[in-house]
């Protein structure tokens, strides 16, 4: 698992997928989310605008999980 530092106040799930390098574009994030394979804290989530907070863990297939760390 790797930590991804974000500003206090959280980050949207779609933005995190791009920021963490899990996808290349916003369109890729939308497509991945619509497949129902993105998990937040072990629960499938398809909401691109979901706000992630400190400690949330995001997993996608074929990549190491990332943990949100607010700084």
PERA-V440833 format. One line per field, one symbol per residue. ss: DSSP state (H for helix, E for strand, L for the rest). phi: phi as a letter, one per 20 degrees, with the letter a starting at -180 (. if undefined). Layout:
ss=???
phi=???
This chain:
ss=LEEEEELLLLEEHHHHHHHLLLLLLHHHHHHHHHLLLLEELLEELLLLLLEELLLLEEELLLLLLEEEEEL
phi=.cececfgonbfgfffgfgemececffffffffffmdeddlmcfcdefefeecgnfddccgmbffcdfced
